[in-house]
Amino acid sequence: MHHASGGRGRPVSRIVWTLFVLSWNGAAPATGQSTTAAVLGRWGLQASDVASLGSGQAVSRTLDSGGDPTLISVLAVAPVSADSSRFIERFRGLDAVRHSALSLGRLSVPPTADDFRTLVLPDADRSDLETCLVGKCRVKLPESWLAPLRDAMPPEKDSTFRSLLRERGQMFQERGADALPPYVDRAQPASVAAALAGLDQRFQALGLSVTGADSARAVAYWMVEDVGSRPVISLEGLTEASAAESAIMAAVQSSRFYSTHYFVAARVVHALLQPLDGGQPLLARVAMYRLDSPLSGFERGWVESKLRSLAEAVTSGEGAALRVGGL
């Protein structure tokens, strides 16, 4: 793996539990005449990175946040042996996302209690929930969750939390992010919908735009990821992405609409790009995360490194899985 930039922190163990909702777009990109190299340059890769991709190497990069202390953006790109149909199939079957997951499970529509049967709260979160108040909690929660989780007996906290996650997942499926109540763990409430809208503007500047999608018809799943120093449980919804770039053959994008720590929201776009000079197609993952507050220099580098590793796991993992004779 070739790392274009970004530091590495000391090894730590951090897990993210994540729920996704997945839909797909196998149609050809709409307009634009940009070459793949030009698109990658617009996204933040240097000429040397493009040359590495052309020679069959994978590339990852922590992108410039533009001075925004609550934004982390990462990019990873790797050659893959896939056409648009195979790309869509891999995400539809959840095979592509397994590369960055310690575990995952598919959800029903609407979600059921059985879908979450293997989810377990981390011990630290279970303890913190005992003392959570509006404006003061180490776990990110909407206000309606505080009393049920605080008052539940220790043996019941996990089942209570799973039930609340199921309800939030169903709310997203039925009404989208705009219907979700804000986080109240800090002094100022944080809106998921507003954070996602701000990230959308940044993606549009890269030639990637979000289209409306029927989330009730999407594929849903939760997964566990290693992100940093403390286990994190998240919910995401992956919806159709359109791209104003002819170099993009197909794309899907996810929206993070719940996290216990760090993130108010996140957008992650996976795009299948036209080959460079007759080589293989490229799988790119562009991920933007809106933090709930600025991180210290050390911790920020730590989290960036973990997030970039997740991006590499998906793109390089698919590169290996989709080689001729692979899966």
C-alpha positions as CSV (number, residue, x, y, z in Angstrom):
1,M,0.0,0.0,0.0
2,H,1.3,3.4,-1.0
3,H,0.4,6.2,1.5
4,A,0.4,9.6,-0.2
5,S,0.2,11.6,3.0
6,G,-1.1,11.7,6.6
7,G,0.6,10.5,9.8
8,R,0.2,7.3,11.8
9,G,-0.6,7.3,15.5
10,R,0.4,4.6,18.0
11,P,-1.7,1.3,17.7
12,V,-4.9,1.4,19.6
13,S,-8.1,-0.6,19.7
14,R,-11.3,1.1,18.7
15,I,-14.4,-0.6,17.3
16,V,-17.3,1.0,15.5
17,W,-20.7,-0.7,15.4
18,T,-22.4,0.5,12.3
19,L,-25.8,0.2,10.7
20,F,-26.0,0.8,6.9
21,V,-28.8,1.2,4.5
22,L,-27.7,0.3,0.9
23,S,-29.1,1.1,-2.5
24,W,-27.2,1.2,-5.8
25,N,-26.8,3.0,-9.1
26,G,-25.6,0.9,-12.0
27,A,-26.4,3.6,-14.6
28,A,-23.7,5.3,-16.6
29,P,-22.6,8.7,-15.4
30,A,-24.6,11.6,-16.7
31,T,-22.4,14.2,-18.2
32,G,-18.8,15.5,-18.3
33,Q,-15.7,14.8,-20.3
34,S,-13.1,14.7,-17.5
35,T,-10.5,11.9,-17.7
36,T,-9.9,9.7,-14.7
37,A,-6.6,11.3,-14.0
38,A,-8.2,14.8,-13.9
39,V,-10.9,13.5,-11.6
40,L,-8.3,12.0,-9.2
41,G,-6.4,15.3,-9.3
42,R,-9.5,17.2,-8.4
43,W,-10.1,14.9,-5.5
44,G,-6.6,15.6,-4.1
45,L,-4.2,13.1,-5.6
46,Q,-0.8,14.2,-7.1
47,A,0.7,13.2,-10.4
48,S,2.9,10.7,-8.6
49,D,-0.1,9.0,-7.0
50,V,-1.8,8.7,-10.4
51,A,1.4,7.2,-11.8
52,S,1.4,4.6,-8.9
53,L,-2.2,3.7,-9.7
54,G,-1.2,3.3,-13.4
55,S,1.4,0.8,-12.4
56,G,-1.1,-1.3,-10.4
57,Q,-0.4,0.1,-6.9
58,A,-3.1,1.2,-4.4
59,V,-3.0,4.8,-3.0
60,S,-4.5,6.4,0.1
61,R,-4.5,10.0,1.2
62,T,-5.8,12.2,4.0
63,L,-7.3,15.1,2.2
64,D,-7.0,18.8,3.1
65,S,-9.8,19.9,5.4
66,G,-9.6,23.5,4.3
67,G,-8.8,24.7,7.9
68,D,-12.0,23.1,9.2
69,P,-11.1,21.5,12.6
70,T,-14.3,19.4,12.7
71,L,-13.8,17.8,9.2
72,I,-11.8,14.7,8.4
73,S,-11.6,13.6,4.7
74,V,-9.9,10.5,3.4
75,L,-9.4,9.0,-0.1
76,A,-8.3,5.6,-1.1
77,V,-8.0,4.2,-4.7
78,A,-7.0,0.7,-5.9
79,P,-7.2,-1.1,-9.3
80,V,-10.0,-3.7,-9.5
81,S,-11.1,-6.2,-12.1
82,A,-14.8,-5.3,-12.3
83,D,-17.4,-3.8,-14.5
84,S,-20.3,-1.7,-13.3
85,S,-22.6,-4.7,-12.8
86,R,-20.0,-6.6,-10.6
87,F,-19.3,-3.4,-8.6
88,I,-23.0,-3.0,-7.8
89,E,-23.4,-6.7,-7.1
90,R,-20.5,-6.6,-4.6
91,F,-22.1,-3.8,-2.6
92,R,-25.6,-5.2,-2.9
93,G,-24.4,-8.5,-1.4
94,L,-22.4,-6.6,1.3
95,D,-19.2,-8.4,0.2
96,A,-17.4,-5.1,-0.5
97,V,-18.0,-3.6,3.0
98,R,-16.9,-6.8,4.8
99,H,-13.3,-5.8,4.1
100,S,-13.5,-3.0,6.7
101,A,-15.8,-4.8,9.2
102,L,-15.0,-7.0,12.2
103,S,-18.6,-8.2,11.9
104,L,-21.8,-7.2,10.2
105,G,-25.4,-8.3,9.9
106,R,-28.2,-7.6,7.4
107,L,-31.3,-5.8,8.6
108,S,-34.9,-6.4,7.6
109,V,-37.3,-3.7,6.3
110,P,-38.5,-2.7,8.8
111,P,-35.7,-3.7,11.2
112,T,-36.5,-6.5,13.7
113,A,-35.1,-7.2,17.2
114,D,-33.5,-10.3,15.8
115,D,-31.4,-8.2,13.4
116,F,-29.5,-6.8,16.4
117,R,-29.2,-10.0,18.4
118,T,-25.4,-10.1,18.4
119,L,-24.8,-6.4,19.2
120,V,-23.3,-5.8,22.6
121,L,-22.6,-2.5,24.3
122,P,-19.0,-1.8,25.3
123,D,-18.5,-1.9,29.1
124,A,-17.3,1.8,29.1
125,D,-20.5,2.9,27.3
126,R,-22.7,0.9,29.6
127,S,-21.1,2.5,32.6
128,D,-21.3,6.1,31.2
129,L,-25.0,5.7,30.4
130,E,-25.7,5.5,34.2
131,T,-25.0,9.2,34.6
132,C,-26.0,10.8,31.2
133,L,-27.7,14.1,31.3
134,V,-28.8,16.6,28.6
135,G,-25.7,18.5,27.6
136,K,-23.4,16.2,29.6
137,C,-22.8,12.7,28.4
138,R,-19.8,10.8,27.0
139,V,-22.1,8.9,24.7
140,K,-23.9,10.6,21.8
141,L,-27.6,10.3,22.3
142,P,-30.9,12.1,21.3
143,E,-32.8,13.3,24.3
144,S,-35.5,10.6,24.1
145,W,-32.9,7.9,24.7
146,L,-31.4,9.3,28.0
147,A,-34.0,8.2,30.5
148,P,-34.6,4.6,29.1
149,L,-30.9,3.9,29.0
150,R,-30.1,5.6,32.3
151,D,-32.9,3.8,34.1
152,A,-32.5,0.4,32.6
153,M,-31.0,-2.2,34.9
154,P,-27.5,-3.3,33.8
155,P,-28.7,-6.7,32.4
156,E,-31.3,-4.7,30.3
157,K,-29.2,-1.9,29.0
158,D,-28.0,-3.9,25.9
159,S,-31.5,-4.9,24.9
160,T,-32.8,-1.3,25.5
161,F,-30.0,0.1,23.3
162,R,-30.7,-2.4,20.6
163,S,-34.4,-1.5,20.6
164,L,-33.6,2.2,20.3
165,L,-31.2,1.6,17.4
166,R,-33.9,-0.4,15.7
167,E,-36.3,2.4,16.1
168,R,-33.9,5.0,14.7
169,G,-33.1,2.7,11.8
170,Q,-36.8,2.4,11.0
171,M,-37.3,6.1,11.3
172,F,-34.5,6.7,8.8
173,Q,-35.9,4.1,6.4
174,E,-39.4,5.6,6.5
175,R,-38.7,9.4,6.7
176,G,-35.0,10.0,6.1
177,A,-32.4,11.9,8.1
178,D,-34.6,15.1,8.3
179,A,-36.9,13.2,10.7
180,L,-34.1,12.3,13.2
181,P,-33.9,14.1,16.5
182,P,-30.6,15.9,17.2
183,Y,-27.9,14.8,19.6
184,V,-28.1,16.5,23.1
185,D,-24.9,15.1,24.7
186,R,-23.1,18.4,24.5
187,A,-24.1,22.0,25.3
188,Q,-25.3,22.7,21.8
189,P,-27.7,20.2,20.1
190,A,-26.2,18.7,16.9
191,S,-28.4,18.0,13.8
192,V,-27.5,15.0,11.7
193,A,-29.5,16.4,8.7
194,A,-27.6,19.8,8.8
195,A,-24.3,18.1,9.1
196,L,-25.1,15.8,6.1
197,A,-26.2,18.8,4.0
198,G,-22.9,20.5,4.7
199,L,-21.0,17.4,3.6
200,D,-23.1,17.2,0.4
201,Q,-21.8,20.6,-0.7
202,R,-18.3,19.4,-0.4
203,F,-19.0,16.3,-2.4
204,Q,-20.7,18.4,-5.1
205,A,-17.5,20.4,-5.5
206,L,-15.8,17.1,-6.3
207,G,-18.3,16.3,-9.0
208,L,-20.2,13.8,-6.7
209,S,-23.8,14.6,-5.9
210,V,-26.5,12.9,-3.8
211,T,-29.8,12.0,-5.5
212,G,-33.1,11.3,-3.7
213,A,-33.5,7.6,-2.9
214,D,-36.3,5.5,-1.4
215,S,-34.6,4.4,1.8
216,A,-37.5,2.0,2.6
217,R,-36.4,-0.1,-0.4
218,A,-32.7,-0.1,0.6
219,V,-30.6,-2.9,2.0
220,A,-29.8,-2.3,5.7
221,Y,-27.0,-3.7,7.8
222,W,-24.9,-3.1,10.9
223,M,-21.2,-3.6,11.2
224,V,-18.3,-3.4,13.6
225,E,-15.3,-1.4,12.6
226,D,-12.0,-0.6,14.3
227,V,-11.7,3.2,14.3
228,G,-9.7,4.3,17.4
229,S,-9.3,4.2,21.1
230,R,-12.9,3.3,22.2
231,P,-15.7,1.2,20.8
232,V,-18.1,3.2,18.7
233,I,-21.6,2.2,17.6
234,S,-23.0,3.9,14.5
235,L,-25.9,3.8,12.1
236,E,-25.6,4.5,8.4
237,G,-27.7,4.6,5.3
238,L,-26.2,4.0,1.8
239,T,-28.1,5.6,-1.0
240,E,-27.7,6.2,-4.7
241,A,-25.0,8.5,-5.9
242,S,-24.9,10.4,-9.2
243,A,-21.7,11.9,-10.6
244,A,-21.2,14.7,-13.1
245,E,-18.0,13.1,-14.4
246,S,-17.8,10.8,-17.4
247,A,-14.9,9.0,-15.8
248,I,-17.2,7.5,-13.1
249,M,-19.0,4.4,-14.4
250,A,-21.0,3.6,-11.2
251,A,-21.3,4.9,-7.6
252,V,-22.9,4.3,-4.2
253,Q,-22.8,6.5,-1.2
254,S,-23.5,6.1,2.5
255,S,-24.8,8.5,5.1
256,R,-23.9,8.1,8.8
257,F,-26.8,9.2,10.9
258,Y,-25.8,7.9,14.3
259,S,-22.6,7.4,16.3
260,T,-21.9,7.0,19.9
261,H,-18.6,8.9,19.7
262,Y,-16.8,11.4,17.5
263,F,-19.1,11.8,14.5
264,V,-22.2,13.9,14.1
265,A,-22.5,12.5,10.5
266,A,-20.4,11.2,7.6
267,R,-20.7,10.7,3.9
268,V,-18.8,7.9,2.1
269,V,-18.8,7.6,-1.7
270,H,-17.5,4.5,-3.5
271,A,-17.0,5.1,-7.2
272,L,-15.9,2.8,-10.0
273,L,-13.7,4.8,-12.4
274,Q,-12.7,4.3,-16.0
275,P,-9.2,2.7,-16.4
276,L,-6.1,4.8,-16.7
277,D,-4.5,4.4,-20.1
278,G,-6.0,1.0,-20.8
279,G,-5.3,-0.5,-17.4
280,Q,-7.9,-1.8,-14.9
281,P,-10.9,0.1,-13.6
282,L,-10.2,1.9,-10.3
283,L,-12.3,1.7,-7.1
284,A,-12.2,4.9,-5.2
285,R,-13.5,5.6,-1.7
286,V,-14.0,9.2,-0.8
287,A,-15.1,9.6,2.9
288,M,-15.9,12.8,4.8
289,Y,-16.6,12.8,8.5
290,R,-18.1,15.7,10.5
291,L,-16.7,15.6,14.1
292,D,-18.8,16.7,17.1
293,S,-15.8,18.8,18.3
294,P,-12.2,19.5,17.3
295,L,-9.7,16.8,18.3
296,S,-6.2,17.4,19.7
297,G,-3.3,17.1,17.2
298,F,-2.3,13.6,18.4
299,E,-5.8,12.3,18.6
300,R,-6.8,13.7,15.2
301,G,-3.8,12.0,13.5
302,W,-4.8,8.8,15.3
303,V,-8.4,8.9,14.0
304,E,-7.3,10.0,10.5
305,S,-5.0,7.0,10.4
306,K,-7.7,4.6,11.4
307,L,-10.2,6.0,8.9
308,R,-7.7,5.9,6.1
309,S,-7.0,2.2,7.0
310,L,-10.7,1.5,6.7
311,A,-10.7,3.1,3.3
312,E,-7.7,1.0,2.2
313,A,-9.3,-2.2,3.5
314,V,-12.3,-1.7,1.2
315,T,-10.4,-0.6,-2.0
316,S,-7.5,-2.9,-1.7
317,G,-9.7,-5.8,-0.4
318,E,-11.9,-5.5,-3.5
319,G,-8.8,-5.3,-5.7
320,A,-7.7,-8.7,-4.3
321,A,-11.2,-10.2,-4.3
322,L,-12.0,-9.2,-7.9
323,R,-8.8,-10.4,-9.6
324,V,-9.3,-12.8,-12.4
325,G,-10.0,-16.1,-10.7
326,G,-11.0,-14.5,-7.4
327,L,-14.4,-14.3,-5.9
